[in-house]
Amino acid sequence: MKKERRVTSNIEFQSIIQHKRYVSNGSFVIYIKRRKQEYSRVGISVSKKLGSAVERNKIKRQCRMMLQTLFELELKFDAVVIVRQGYLTKSYAENEKL
């Protein structure tokens, strides 16, 4: 995922979350906001409660790989993915199906 396809600033994260359109399950909460530009962007948030920095970075890498298929659709949206505690109890394959 290219850096231009990521939501990076705190202000952007907050504006997407405050838009209050979301989908959730045991592993993730995904907040979505429409975008006028020609490509979509995603930000990933992993709490410190999920482990050390090494473990959190591993979770972020896995989430980016799961989201690669969404970028092939060329939809126009901004999204914030918040990883929940339930992510750790499932395998990568189970989380990818969600």
Secondary structure, 3 states (H helix, E strand, C coil): CCHHHECCCHHHHHHHHHCCCEEECCCEEEEEEECCCCCCEEEEEECHHHCCHHHHHHHHHHHHHHHHHHHCCCCCEEEEEEECHHHHHCCHHHHHHC
